[in-house]
């Protein structure tokens, strides 16, 4: 596994800007939770999608594809929570399950070594 530092910084910057957009446009009182949770979700998926390269090209392609799919799912989830008033447990459970499922799938792909 090799990390491209410049693309890593770009992934962090994109995640930060998206998290700030969630914070700025939020109508609920859980703005900080939405911002912090969005940053963690976006950073996790974008770092694996953009900056990480694995020794086998198939593994890299599969993990990037899964990362992009989960990035879109988490983007939809976070922007849905942006426009509704929500309770903290609902947000944490929804995005927590999605991000843990993403990590599990990425780990299984990496472990398969194909």
Legacy VTK file of the C-alpha trace (Angstrom):
# vtk DataFile Version 3.0
C-alpha trace
ASCII
DATASET POLYDATA
POINTS 114 float
0.000 0.000 0.000
1.404 3.336 -1.059
-0.026 6.786 -0.310
0.383 9.720 -2.684
0.856 12.673 -0.329
-0.375 15.392 -2.715
-3.585 13.500 -3.499
-3.963 12.819 0.225
-3.918 16.571 0.908
-6.378 17.192 -1.925
-8.754 14.562 -0.472
-8.519 16.223 2.957
-9.141 19.663 1.416
-12.205 18.460 -0.515
-13.536 16.789 2.630
-12.985 19.970 4.621
-14.832 22.092 2.080
-17.765 19.684 1.938
-17.913 19.568 5.749
-17.878 23.365 5.876
-20.734 23.447 3.359
-22.691 21.091 5.618
-22.005 23.366 8.574
-22.868 26.562 6.712
-26.164 25.424 5.231
-27.420 23.347 8.151
-30.784 24.334 9.627
-30.669 22.033 12.658
-29.073 22.556 16.027
-26.687 19.634 15.409
-24.488 21.626 13.036
-21.214 20.595 14.603
-22.127 16.894 14.577
-23.089 17.152 10.918
-19.823 18.950 10.116
-17.540 16.584 12.041
-19.347 13.439 10.954
-19.385 14.565 7.344
-15.670 15.281 7.417
-14.835 11.845 8.814
-17.059 10.094 6.274
-15.843 12.105 3.295
-12.172 11.913 4.284
-12.282 8.150 4.799
-13.782 7.448 1.401
-11.881 10.086 -0.571
-8.480 9.117 0.802
-8.971 5.536 -0.347
-10.503 6.665 -3.646
-7.809 9.176 -4.570
-4.523 8.727 -2.775
-3.985 5.063 -1.906
-2.398 2.646 -4.360
-2.085 -1.065 -3.677
0.456 -3.518 -5.048
-2.084 -5.236 -7.297
-3.950 -3.123 -9.884
-7.201 -5.077 -9.456
-7.232 -4.394 -5.740
-6.634 -0.702 -6.345
-9.433 -0.526 -8.916
-11.940 -2.435 -6.779
-11.246 -0.403 -3.639
-11.470 2.844 -5.604
-14.795 1.774 -7.113
-16.211 0.843 -3.700
-14.875 4.115 -2.258
-16.599 6.196 -4.907
-19.898 4.338 -4.444
-19.806 4.839 -0.678
-18.716 8.465 -1.092
-21.852 9.103 -3.150
-24.022 7.231 -0.619
-22.565 9.209 2.276
-22.892 12.457 0.334
-26.590 11.750 -0.236
-27.016 10.753 3.411
-25.309 13.874 4.750
-27.120 16.240 2.423
-30.404 14.592 3.404
-29.626 15.288 7.056
-28.701 18.822 6.054
-32.270 19.814 5.245
-34.128 18.000 8.035
-34.140 18.379 11.783
-32.669 15.167 13.152
-31.725 13.497 16.388
-28.065 12.697 17.011
-28.522 8.907 17.344
-30.226 8.691 13.943
-27.315 10.469 12.258
-24.639 8.511 14.089
-26.293 5.155 13.415
-26.972 5.830 9.740
-23.553 7.138 8.822
-21.765 4.849 11.276
-23.266 1.748 9.696
-22.438 3.011 6.214
-18.812 3.838 7.041
-18.252 0.562 8.920
-19.750 -1.374 6.009
-17.401 0.480 3.665
-14.368 -0.338 5.818
-15.405 -3.998 5.996
-15.813 -4.301 2.216
-12.506 -2.509 1.563
-10.759 -4.791 4.046
-12.231 -7.921 2.440
-11.135 -6.741 -1.014
-7.631 -6.001 0.267
-7.407 -9.351 2.004
-8.497 -11.242 -1.141
-5.333 -10.020 -2.943
-6.698 -10.183 -6.465
LINES 1 115
114 0 1 2 3 4 5 6 7 8 9 10 11 12 13 14 15 16 17 18 19 20 21 22 23 24 25 26 27 28 29 30 31 32 33 34 35 36 37 38 39 40 41 42 43 44 45 46 47 48 49 50 51 52 53 54 55 56 57 58 59 60 61 62 63 64 65 66 67 68 69 70 71 72 73 74 75 76 77 78 79 80 81 82 83 84 85 86 87 88 89 90 91 92 93 94 95 96 97 98 99 100 101 102 103 104 105 106 107 108 109 110 111 112 113
